[in-house]
Amino acid sequence: MRKLAAALVGCLIAVAAVAAPAGAAVTTRPIKIMPLGDSITWGEGSPTTSSYRAPLYNRLAAGAGYAVDFVGSQRSGSLPDTDNEGHSGWRIDQIAANIDGWLATYQPDVVLLHIGTNDMNQNYQVGTAPQRLGGLIDQILAARPTATVLVAKIVPALDATIQARINAFNAAVPGVVSARGARARLVDLSTLAASDLNDTLHPNDSGYARMAVRWYTALEPVLGDGRDWPLLRASFEAGDPAPTWLDSAGAAIGVGGYCCALTAMESSPRAEGVSRSGTGALMYSGSDNSATQSYSYQRIFAADLPIGASSVLSYWIYPQQATGTFVAVDLQFSDGSALRDSGAVDQFGVRAHPQLQGEGGRLVLNQWNLVRVNLGALAGRTVTRVDVGFDRPTGTGPFRGYVDDIAVTDEGGAYPGVNLARGAAVTGSAGCVAAESPAKAADGVTTGNSKWCSGTPGASLQIDLGAARTLRRFVVRHASAGGEAQALNTRAFTIQVSADAATWTTAVTVTANTDGVTSHRVSAVTARYVRLAVTTPTQTADAATRIYEVEVEGA
């Protein structure tokens, strides 16, 4: 993203080609990604044959907001784009014999290479497999001088003999990759567990989901153009990832039920009129029954989230009693450690520990409180579970409240502030139907077709923030961010600001967008009103504007 001057400045929002080589030109077309390999790439082991490609596509398109074009001669899976080069039973040499033609035809910007499983399974020239892999990488780099190749340490096998060969092969892969320079990057997919495999060689959907996370994380520096990179988002709305566990304590002592013959702490999504966005939030409740030691760490999500230097945990909490302020989102890491014991602090310098959050005095009762924890000092760890924990060593009493909008994100720049548009007064061009009114663009919900749709030519949307505020970034979530086709993403639009809704200044101009999420950081500007004006509503002749959310971030 580009910094904008406070005066009239245009900004062409475009998709970065690949970060390597340095200085690669930007392009307004979708990024071409070739999934390349054997039956694992094709999707064997998944009931839908979607492989890692379906969850990866969803993360790239709906999460990070990229316009993505998977390319290849094969078709498999249940996802918007089924193209791939996954060939069942093929070895490294067979891929190498055909790769030049595929590259010439499809011209990918990025190649995701997972190959070698069949060499190990067939015991085919195992000793030379690393060298043959290196030769294949060289072929790709020579044929596509601007492309980046992500090369996998391959997934494990359940057969001990095959696994011994895989171990030897994987041990050599990092050296093979590093010898090829910056345009070849290593991705470790050998971390899958036995429970992630459907049979001797192929992952199940759980394993493919873990593969997708690793590919997605590795793509961040390759595609990175300064935008935020969401690893986890949970707003507890229809269409969001459902909690892995409901009302389930990973560890508890001295905590009982809130009332009504309940015997333990509760933690599950509810639609009870107290939500920060949409209709749902995670309700927590219980009773502190011990004046000397009470805690309950509720398991919410199973995860596989590699933490980086720019990773941030954020969530909103609504405690309803003072006892309910002794609650925090906690992260469990693969090395056995936990966020609560890491020393990490929130934006106020209060430790990210449920007890210390309660003692910190920053959480206000009966209102939503934002908690942000910088995870950069924990870079290199992997989150395996997301918990909501209660921990209070002294005192007794009931507690209840809500948690909403949990997110773990690699942030692309300085924190621009909270979303001021959520719940603000919104007016604009008439909706396509009554349920797709302008207000839907500021309700904090992108699931369940919650959008503003307007067939009015030159459709516009105006947000009244209620008072003059300092604005630093605008985020627009277009059609594909809500699950619609990329071809329906808004192509051209402007964002204007005003102090009085009479005199307007253009802060952002976009002329050739294809992405589903566009992020526009600006130099700090003071304004009360924000207006989104659409010039070209889609990539096609479709004349309807579709905006799932407009976020105005500042203070």
C-alpha positions as CSV (number, residue, x, y, z in Angstrom):
1,M,0.0,0.0,0.0
2,R,1.1,3.5,-0.5
3,K,1.2,6.5,1.8
4,L,-1.1,9.3,0.6
5,A,-0.7,13.0,1.1
6,A,-3.5,14.8,2.9
7,A,-4.4,16.7,-0.2
8,L,-5.8,15.3,-3.4
9,V,-3.8,12.2,-4.2
10,G,-4.5,9.2,-6.5
11,C,-3.6,5.7,-5.6
12,L,-3.9,2.9,-8.1
13,I,-4.6,-0.3,-6.1
14,A,-3.1,-3.2,-7.8
15,V,-1.9,-6.7,-7.2
16,A,1.8,-7.0,-6.6
17,A,3.4,-9.6,-8.9
18,V,6.0,-11.5,-6.9
19,A,8.3,-9.9,-4.4
20,A,11.3,-11.6,-5.9
21,P,13.1,-10.4,-7.8
22,A,13.2,-7.1,-6.1
23,G,11.3,-4.3,-7.9
24,A,9.0,-6.6,-9.7
25,A,6.3,-4.6,-11.6
26,V,2.7,-4.5,-10.3
27,T,-0.1,-5.9,-12.4
28,T,-3.9,-5.4,-12.3
29,R,-4.6,-9.1,-13.2
30,P,-5.1,-11.9,-10.8
31,I,-2.0,-13.6,-9.4
32,K,-1.4,-16.9,-11.2
33,I,-0.5,-19.8,-8.9
34,M,0.4,-23.3,-10.1
35,P,-0.2,-26.1,-7.6
36,L,2.3,-28.7,-8.8
37,G,3.0,-32.2,-7.8
38,D,1.4,-35.7,-7.5
39,S,-1.9,-37.1,-6.1
40,I,-1.5,-35.0,-2.9
41,T,-1.8,-31.8,-5.0
42,W,-4.7,-33.4,-7.0
43,G,-6.5,-34.1,-3.7
44,E,-6.4,-37.9,-3.1
45,G,-7.6,-38.6,0.5
46,S,-10.1,-35.8,0.5
47,P,-13.8,-36.7,-0.1
48,T,-14.0,-33.7,-2.4
49,T,-10.5,-34.0,-3.9
50,S,-10.0,-30.4,-3.0
51,S,-6.5,-31.0,-1.5
52,Y,-5.0,-27.9,0.2
53,R,-6.2,-25.8,-2.6
54,A,-9.7,-25.1,-1.3
55,P,-8.7,-23.8,2.1
56,L,-5.7,-21.9,0.6
57,Y,-7.9,-20.3,-2.0
58,N,-10.3,-19.2,0.7
59,R,-7.5,-17.7,2.8
60,L,-6.0,-15.8,-0.1
61,A,-9.3,-14.6,-1.6
62,A,-11.6,-13.9,1.3
63,G,-8.9,-13.4,4.0
64,A,-6.1,-11.5,2.5
65,G,-8.3,-10.3,-0.4
66,Y,-6.1,-11.3,-3.4
67,A,-7.5,-11.9,-6.8
68,V,-6.1,-15.4,-7.4
69,D,-6.0,-17.6,-10.5
70,F,-5.0,-21.2,-9.9
71,V,-3.5,-22.6,-13.2
72,G,-2.8,-26.0,-14.7
73,S,-4.1,-28.7,-17.0
74,Q,-5.9,-30.8,-14.3
75,R,-9.3,-30.2,-12.7
76,S,-10.3,-31.5,-9.3
77,G,-12.0,-30.4,-6.1
78,S,-14.8,-28.3,-4.9
79,L,-13.6,-24.7,-4.9
80,P,-14.1,-21.7,-7.2
81,D,-11.0,-22.5,-9.2
82,T,-10.2,-26.2,-9.7
83,D,-7.1,-25.9,-12.0
84,N,-3.9,-27.6,-10.9
85,E,-1.0,-29.8,-12.0
86,G,-1.5,-32.7,-9.6
87,H,-0.7,-36.0,-11.3
88,S,-1.4,-39.2,-9.4
89,G,1.5,-41.6,-9.1
90,W,4.1,-39.2,-10.7
91,R,7.7,-38.9,-9.6
92,I,10.1,-36.0,-9.9
93,D,11.4,-37.1,-13.3
94,Q,7.9,-37.3,-14.8
95,I,7.0,-33.8,-13.7
96,A,10.4,-32.6,-15.0
97,A,9.6,-34.2,-18.4
98,N,6.4,-32.1,-18.8
99,I,7.0,-28.9,-16.8
100,D,8.4,-26.7,-19.7
101,G,5.2,-27.1,-21.6
102,W,2.9,-26.4,-18.7
103,L,5.0,-23.3,-17.8
104,A,4.8,-22.0,-21.3
105,T,1.1,-22.5,-21.4
106,Y,0.0,-21.1,-18.1
107,Q,2.9,-18.7,-17.1
108,P,2.5,-18.8,-13.4
109,D,3.8,-16.1,-11.0
110,V,4.1,-18.6,-8.2
111,V,4.6,-22.4,-8.2
112,L,3.7,-24.5,-5.2
113,L,5.9,-27.6,-5.5
114,H,5.2,-30.8,-3.5
115,I,6.9,-33.7,-5.1
116,G,9.0,-36.7,-4.1
117,T,6.4,-38.9,-2.3
118,N,6.1,-41.4,-5.2
119,D,9.9,-41.5,-5.5
120,M,10.0,-42.6,-1.9
121,N,7.0,-44.9,-2.1
122,Q,8.4,-46.7,-5.2
123,N,11.9,-46.7,-3.9
124,Y,12.9,-45.0,-7.2
125,Q,16.5,-43.7,-7.3
126,V,16.1,-42.4,-3.7
127,G,19.7,-41.5,-3.4
128,T,19.5,-39.0,-6.3
129,A,16.1,-37.6,-5.5
130,P,17.4,-34.4,-3.9
131,Q,19.6,-33.7,-7.0
132,R,16.7,-34.4,-9.3
133,L,14.5,-32.0,-7.3
134,G,17.2,-29.4,-7.7
135,G,17.2,-29.9,-11.4
136,L,13.4,-29.5,-11.5
137,I,13.6,-26.2,-9.6
138,D,16.3,-25.0,-12.0
139,Q,14.0,-25.8,-14.9
140,I,11.1,-23.8,-13.4
141,L,13.3,-20.8,-12.6
142,A,14.9,-20.8,-16.1
143,A,11.5,-21.0,-17.8
144,R,9.8,-18.4,-15.6
145,P,12.5,-15.8,-14.6
146,T,10.0,-13.6,-12.7
147,A,8.3,-16.5,-10.8
148,T,8.9,-17.7,-7.3
149,V,8.9,-21.4,-6.4
150,L,7.8,-22.6,-3.0
151,V,9.3,-26.0,-2.4
152,A,7.9,-28.4,0.2
153,K,9.5,-30.8,2.6
154,I,7.0,-33.4,1.8
155,V,4.3,-34.8,4.1
156,P,5.0,-37.9,6.2
157,A,3.8,-41.5,5.6
158,L,2.4,-44.1,7.9
159,D,4.7,-46.9,6.6
160,A,8.0,-46.9,8.6
161,T,10.1,-48.0,5.6
162,I,8.7,-45.2,3.4
163,Q,9.0,-42.7,6.2
164,A,12.7,-43.5,6.6
165,R,13.3,-42.6,3.0
166,I,11.1,-39.4,3.4
167,N,13.2,-38.4,6.4
168,A,16.4,-38.6,4.4
169,F,14.9,-36.8,1.5
170,N,13.5,-34.0,3.6
171,A,16.8,-33.5,5.4
172,A,18.3,-32.7,2.1
173,V,15.6,-30.4,0.8
174,P,16.6,-27.2,2.7
175,G,20.0,-27.2,1.2
176,V,18.7,-27.9,-2.3
177,V,16.3,-24.9,-1.9
178,S,18.8,-22.5,-0.4
179,A,21.3,-23.2,-3.2
180,R,18.8,-21.8,-5.7
181,G,18.7,-18.2,-4.4
182,A,15.9,-15.9,-3.3
183,R,13.3,-17.1,-5.9
184,A,13.1,-20.5,-4.3
185,R,11.7,-20.7,-0.8
186,L,11.3,-23.6,1.6
187,V,7.9,-24.7,3.1
188,D,7.9,-27.3,5.8
189,L,4.9,-29.6,5.3
190,S,6.6,-32.5,7.1
191,T,5.0,-31.4,10.4
192,L,1.7,-33.2,9.7
193,A,0.8,-35.8,12.3
194,A,-0.5,-39.4,11.8
195,S,-4.0,-38.1,12.6
196,D,-3.7,-35.8,9.6
197,L,-3.4,-38.7,7.1
198,N,-6.2,-40.5,5.4
199,D,-4.1,-43.5,4.4
200,T,-0.4,-44.4,4.1
201,L,0.5,-41.5,1.9
202,H,-2.4,-39.0,1.6
203,P,-3.7,-36.3,4.0
204,N,-7.3,-36.1,5.1
205,D,-9.1,-32.8,5.0
206,S,-7.6,-31.9,8.4
207,G,-4.1,-32.5,7.0
208,Y,-4.9,-30.5,3.8
209,A,-6.1,-27.6,6.0
210,R,-2.8,-27.6,7.8
211,M,-0.9,-27.7,4.5
212,A,-2.9,-24.7,3.4
213,V,-1.9,-22.7,6.5
214,R,1.8,-23.4,5.7
215,W,1.5,-22.5,2.1
216,Y,-0.4,-19.3,3.0
217,T,2.2,-18.3,5.6
218,A,5.0,-18.8,3.1
219,L,3.2,-16.7,0.4
220,E,3.1,-13.7,2.7
221,P,6.6,-12.4,1.9
222,V,6.2,-13.4,-1.8
223,L,2.9,-11.6,-2.4
224,G,3.4,-9.1,0.4
225,D,2.5,-5.6,-0.5
226,G,2.1,-4.2,3.0
227,R,-1.5,-5.4,3.5
228,D,-2.6,-7.1,6.7
229,W,-2.3,-10.9,6.6
230,P,-5.1,-12.5,8.7
231,L,-4.2,-15.9,10.1
232,L,-7.4,-16.3,12.2
233,R,-10.7,-14.4,12.3
234,A,-13.6,-15.5,14.4
235,S,-16.7,-13.3,14.8
236,F,-19.1,-16.2,15.7
237,E,-21.5,-15.4,12.9
238,A,-23.2,-17.8,10.5
239,G,-20.6,-18.8,7.9
240,D,-17.6,-18.2,10.2
241,P,-15.4,-21.1,11.3
242,A,-17.3,-22.8,14.1
243,P,-15.5,-23.4,17.5
244,T,-13.8,-26.8,17.7
245,W,-15.1,-27.2,21.3
246,L,-18.2,-25.9,23.2
247,D,-18.2,-25.5,27.0
248,S,-15.0,-27.5,27.2
249,A,-12.3,-26.9,29.8
250,G,-8.8,-27.8,29.1
251,A,-7.8,-27.3,32.7
252,A,-10.0,-26.1,35.6
253,I,-10.1,-25.9,39.4
254,G,-12.4,-24.1,41.8
255,V,-14.8,-23.0,39.1
256,G,-18.5,-24.1,38.9
257,G,-21.6,-23.1,36.9
258,Y,-23.1,-19.7,36.8
259,C,-26.6,-20.8,37.9
260,C,-29.4,-23.1,37.2
261,A,-27.8,-26.4,38.2
262,L,-24.8,-25.8,35.9
263,T,-21.6,-27.4,37.2
264,A,-18.9,-25.9,35.1
265,M,-17.9,-22.9,33.1
266,E,-19.7,-22.3,29.9
267,S,-18.1,-21.0,26.6
268,S,-20.2,-21.1,23.4
269,P,-21.6,-18.8,20.8
270,R,-24.9,-17.1,21.5
271,A,-27.2,-14.6,19.8
272,E,-28.4,-12.7,22.9
273,G,-28.4,-9.1,21.7
274,V,-24.9,-8.4,23.0
275,S,-22.5,-8.7,20.0
276,R,-20.0,-6.3,18.7
277,S,-20.7,-7.2,15.1
278,G,-23.7,-9.0,13.6
279,T,-25.8,-11.1,16.0
280,G,-23.4,-13.6,17.5
281,A,-20.6,-13.5,20.2
282,L,-18.9,-16.1,22.4
283,M,-20.6,-16.1,25.8
284,Y,-18.6,-17.1,28.9
285,S,-20.0,-17.7,32.3
286,G,-19.2,-19.5,35.6
287,S,-18.8,-19.1,39.3
288,D,-15.6,-18.6,41.2
289,N,-16.1,-21.0,44.1
290,S,-12.7,-20.8,45.8
291,A,-11.1,-17.9,47.6
292,T,-7.6,-19.3,47.2
293,Q,-7.4,-20.8,43.7
294,S,-9.8,-20.6,40.8
295,Y,-9.3,-21.0,37.1
296,S,-10.8,-22.5,34.0
297,Y,-9.2,-22.4,30.6
298,Q,-11.9,-23.1,28.0
299,R,-10.8,-24.7,24.7
300,I,-12.3,-22.8,21.7
301,F,-10.4,-23.4,18.5
302,A,-7.9,-26.0,17.4
303,A,-5.3,-24.1,15.3
304,D,-2.0,-24.3,13.4
305,L,-0.8,-20.7,13.2
306,P,2.8,-19.9,12.8
307,I,3.6,-16.6,14.6
308,G,5.8,-14.0,12.9
309,A,7.5,-10.7,13.9
310,S,4.4,-8.7,13.0
311,S,1.7,-10.9,14.4
312,V,-0.9,-9.4,16.7
313,L,-3.7,-11.0,18.7
314,S,-6.8,-8.8,19.1
315,Y,-10.3,-9.4,20.5
316,W,-13.2,-7.5,22.1
317,I,-14.5,-8.4,25.6
318,Y,-17.8,-7.4,27.3
319,P,-17.6,-8.3,31.0
320,Q,-20.9,-8.1,33.0
321,Q,-19.5,-8.3,36.5
322,A,-16.2,-7.3,38.1
323,T,-15.4,-11.0,38.5
324,G,-15.9,-11.3,34.7
325,T,-12.9,-9.0,34.0
326,F,-10.6,-11.8,35.0
327,V,-10.9,-13.3,31.6
328,A,-8.7,-13.2,28.5
329,V,-8.1,-15.0,25.2
330,D,-5.1,-17.3,25.7
331,L,-3.0,-19.1,23.1
332,Q,-1.4,-22.5,23.5
333,F,1.8,-23.1,21.5
334,S,3.3,-26.3,20.1
335,D,6.3,-26.1,22.4
336,G,4.0,-26.5,25.4
337,S,4.1,-22.8,26.4
338,A,1.1,-20.4,26.7
339,L,0.5,-16.8,26.0
340,R,-0.5,-16.1,29.6
341,D,3.0,-17.0,30.9
342,S,4.9,-15.4,28.0
343,G,5.2,-11.9,29.5
344,A,3.4,-10.4,26.4
345,V,1.4,-7.3,27.2
346,D,-1.6,-5.5,25.8
347,Q,-1.8,-1.9,24.4
348,F,-1.9,-0.6,28.0
349,G,1.1,-2.6,29.2
350,V,-1.0,-5.1,31.1
351,R,0.1,-8.7,30.9
352,A,-2.0,-10.9,28.6
353,H,-3.0,-13.2,31.5
354,P,-6.6,-13.5,32.7
355,Q,-5.7,-12.7,36.3
356,L,-3.7,-9.6,35.4
357,Q,-6.3,-8.4,32.9
358,G,-8.7,-8.3,35.9
359,E,-6.3,-6.6,38.2
360,G,-5.2,-4.1,35.5
361,G,-8.4,-2.1,35.8
362,R,-8.7,-1.3,32.1
363,L,-11.8,-3.4,31.3
364,V,-15.0,-1.5,31.7
365,L,-18.2,-3.3,32.7
366,N,-21.1,-3.6,30.3
367,Q,-19.3,-2.3,27.3
368,W,-17.0,-3.6,24.6
369,N,-13.3,-3.3,25.3
370,L,-10.6,-3.9,22.8
371,V,-7.5,-5.9,23.8
372,R,-4.5,-6.0,21.5
373,V,-1.4,-8.1,22.2
374,N,1.8,-7.8,20.1
375,L,3.1,-11.3,19.5
376,G,6.3,-10.3,17.8
377,A,8.5,-11.4,20.7
378,L,7.0,-14.9,20.2
379,A,7.9,-15.2,16.5
380,G,8.8,-18.8,15.6
381,R,6.2,-20.4,17.8
382,T,3.1,-22.1,16.5
383,V,-0.4,-21.6,18.0
384,T,-2.1,-25.0,18.4
385,R,-5.1,-23.9,20.4
386,V,-7.1,-20.7,21.1
387,D,-8.6,-20.6,24.6
388,V,-10.7,-18.2,26.7
389,G,-9.5,-18.4,30.2
390,F,-10.8,-17.3,33.6
391,D,-8.1,-17.0,36.4
392,R,-8.7,-15.4,39.8
393,P,-6.7,-16.5,42.8
394,T,-8.7,-14.7,45.5
395,G,-12.4,-13.9,46.1
396,T,-15.5,-15.7,45.0
397,G,-18.6,-14.9,42.9
398,P,-20.4,-15.4,39.6
399,F,-19.1,-14.1,36.4
400,R,-20.5,-13.7,32.9
401,G,-19.7,-11.8,29.6
402,Y,-18.9,-12.1,25.9
403,V,-15.9,-12.2,23.6
404,D,-16.1,-11.3,19.9
405,D,-14.0,-10.7,16.9
406,I,-11.0,-12.7,17.9
407,A,-8.2,-12.3,15.3
408,V,-4.5,-13.2,14.9
409,T,-3.1,-11.1,12.1
410,D,0.3,-10.3,10.6
411,E,-0.1,-6.5,10.4
412,G,1.3,-4.8,7.4
413,G,2.1,-1.5,9.0
414,A,1.6,0.8,12.0
415,Y,-1.7,0.2,13.8
416,P,-4.2,2.7,12.3
417,G,-6.8,2.5,15.1
418,V,-10.2,1.0,15.6
419,N,-13.0,0.8,12.9
420,L,-15.0,4.0,13.5
421,A,-17.6,3.1,10.8
422,R,-19.0,0.1,12.5
423,G,-22.5,1.0,13.7
424,A,-22.3,4.6,12.4
425,A,-25.1,6.3,10.5
426,V,-25.0,5.2,6.8
427,T,-26.9,6.5,3.8
428,G,-26.5,5.9,0.1
429,S,-27.9,4.6,-3.1
430,A,-30.9,2.3,-2.9
431,G,-30.2,-1.4,-2.3
432,C,-30.9,-4.1,-4.9
433,V,-33.4,-5.4,-2.4
434,A,-34.4,-4.2,1.1
435,A,-32.1,-6.6,2.9
436,E,-29.1,-5.1,1.0
437,S,-29.3,-1.5,2.3
438,P,-26.4,0.9,2.7
439,A,-26.3,0.1,6.5
440,K,-25.1,-3.4,5.6
441,A,-21.7,-2.0,4.6
442,A,-21.0,-0.9,8.2
443,D,-22.4,-3.7,10.3
444,G,-19.2,-5.6,10.8
445,V,-20.5,-8.7,9.1
446,T,-19.3,-10.2,5.8
447,T,-20.8,-13.6,6.1
448,G,-24.3,-14.7,5.2
449,N,-24.5,-12.3,2.2
450,S,-24.5,-9.3,4.5
451,K,-23.7,-6.6,1.9
452,W,-24.8,-3.3,0.4
453,C,-25.9,-4.0,-3.2
454,S,-27.0,-1.2,-5.5
455,G,-27.9,-1.2,-9.2
456,T,-27.8,2.6,-9.3
457,P,-25.2,3.9,-11.8
458,G,-22.5,5.8,-10.0
459,A,-23.7,4.3,-6.7
460,S,-22.4,6.0,-3.5
461,L,-22.3,5.4,0.2
462,Q,-21.9,8.1,2.9
463,I,-20.9,7.3,6.5
464,D,-21.4,9.9,9.3
465,L,-18.9,9.2,12.1
466,G,-20.9,11.4,14.5
467,A,-18.0,13.8,15.2
468,A,-14.7,14.8,13.7
469,R,-12.2,12.0,14.0
470,T,-8.6,11.4,13.0
471,L,-8.6,8.9,10.0
472,R,-5.6,6.8,9.0
473,R,-6.9,3.9,6.9
474,F,-9.8,2.8,4.8
475,V,-10.5,-0.9,4.1
476,V,-13.1,-1.9,1.5
477,R,-14.4,-5.5,1.3
478,H,-15.7,-6.2,-2.1
479,A,-17.7,-9.1,-3.6
480,S,-15.2,-12.0,-3.3
481,A,-14.6,-11.1,0.4
482,G,-18.2,-12.3,0.9
483,G,-17.8,-15.4,-1.2
484,E,-18.9,-14.1,-4.6
485,A,-17.0,-14.3,-7.8
486,Q,-13.9,-12.2,-8.2
487,A,-15.3,-10.9,-11.4
488,L,-17.8,-9.0,-9.3
489,N,-15.2,-7.1,-7.3
490,T,-15.4,-3.3,-7.6
491,R,-13.1,-2.1,-10.3
492,A,-13.0,1.7,-9.9
493,F,-14.0,3.9,-7.0
494,T,-13.0,6.9,-4.9
495,I,-13.0,7.6,-1.2
496,Q,-13.7,11.2,-0.1
497,V,-13.7,12.9,3.3
498,S,-15.5,16.0,4.6
499,A,-15.9,18.0,7.8
500,D,-19.4,19.2,6.9
501,A,-20.8,16.9,4.2
502,A,-20.7,19.9,1.8
503,T,-17.0,20.3,0.8
504,W,-15.3,17.0,-0.1
505,T,-11.7,16.1,-0.5
506,T,-10.6,12.9,-2.5
507,A,-8.3,10.8,-0.3
508,V,-8.2,7.7,-2.4
509,T,-8.6,7.0,-6.1
510,V,-8.7,3.4,-7.4
511,T,-8.9,2.7,-11.2
512,A,-8.1,-0.9,-11.8
513,N,-8.8,-3.1,-8.8
514,T,-9.4,-6.8,-9.0
515,D,-8.9,-7.7,-5.3
516,G,-11.6,-8.7,-2.8
517,V,-10.1,-6.6,0.0
518,T,-8.5,-3.2,-0.7
519,S,-6.6,-1.4,2.1
520,H,-5.8,2.3,1.7
521,R,-3.5,3.9,4.3
522,V,-3.5,7.7,4.3
523,S,-1.7,10.4,6.1
524,A,-3.7,11.4,9.2
525,V,-6.7,13.5,8.2
526,T,-9.5,14.9,10.3
527,A,-13.0,14.4,9.0
528,R,-16.6,13.5,10.2
529,Y,-18.0,12.2,6.9
530,V,-16.6,9.5,4.5
531,R,-18.1,8.9,1.1
532,L,-17.4,5.9,-1.2
533,A,-18.3,6.7,-4.8
534,V,-18.3,3.8,-7.3
535,T,-17.2,4.5,-10.9
536,T,-17.0,0.9,-12.3
537,P,-18.9,-1.6,-10.2
538,T,-17.4,-4.9,-11.5
539,Q,-14.9,-6.4,-13.9
540,T,-17.7,-7.3,-16.3
541,A,-20.8,-5.7,-17.7
542,D,-22.7,-6.4,-14.5
543,A,-23.9,-3.0,-13.3
544,A,-24.5,-3.8,-9.6
545,T,-22.2,-2.6,-6.9
546,R,-21.5,-5.1,-4.1
547,I,-19.8,-3.9,-1.0
548,Y,-19.6,-6.2,2.1
549,E,-17.9,-3.7,4.4
550,V,-16.3,-0.3,4.5
551,E,-14.0,0.1,7.5
552,V,-12.8,3.6,8.5
553,E,-9.9,3.2,10.9
554,G,-8.6,5.9,13.2
555,A,-9.2,7.4,16.6
